Amino acid sequence: MLDDDETPLINRDDLSHTYVIANGKGGVGKTTLASNFAGLVAADGGRVLLVDVNGQGNVGRDLGYRNTAIDDEGEAFYEALRTGRPLTPVRDPKRAGLDVVVGGHHIGAAPDMLNATYRLQAHRQALALAVCLAPIAPEYDLVVLDSAPENPPLQQLALSAARWMIAPTRSDNASITDGLGSISRQVQLVRRSVNPDLQLLGVVLYATGSASKQIHRNARQWITEELGTDAYLLDTIVRYSEAVGQDARRHGQLIHELEEAVASNPSFWDLRAGRSTGTVVSTTSASVAEDLATLAREILTRANDEEAA
């Protein structure tokens, strides 16, 4: 519960291009969406910051820097939260225009540290990320926060620093009722207490068949029951492909980057004859990459329309 205490001043204009990808349930595509959204905008010439607000540090798997020199498992991020100093992002060594604030197990310990550092100051604890992010956010065209599932204190850190929230969800009732319902309650709490600018921008159906019309109708009904409207449901659906997800993390590549790897796939005849030991990348990556690119455009267009309204 966020109680009443002294709240630091945050210039919310500095955070107006900050998007949090959030859901109360794991396994619904948050990190995949956060990493690919950030990477697509950077590949298109934008200057982008991706912040891994997660003790698992899975952004490092998506971008391919896990267990490299820049992977401090969230130690620098933790220190910024502890001291209130501006975040110090690192440059993604493979992607121009993309900077990262690395997460990992140190961030998993951040809520206990903040509770001890700002004892009885629940607002200051929740705003710790906003305090560290606001001074550097204007340097970027887009800031994307990947949030932790089933961890309200870390969720509150991310939600308190964001202007917009995108909620990916699978199409089953449990993902919508438990995950979307849980994060919606966190959004209401954060809006009331420390961040009235936070707005749910859209809900994304993730990892579902593009032709599964009845499944989509059911999901729309459950989302309406949970949120009171289906207006938040985005048009773009990210289709399901387990092979693409596995390939992306195995290669440390974003899904649109896998398309180049597909062109280098060994032929079936060479594989059969033992003339190649090359890794075969799923050709479905092009379809999923198209979904994610369409989704990125829809997210940015909707945010622009909301700002103009």
Disulfide bonds with the S-S distance in Angstrom:
none
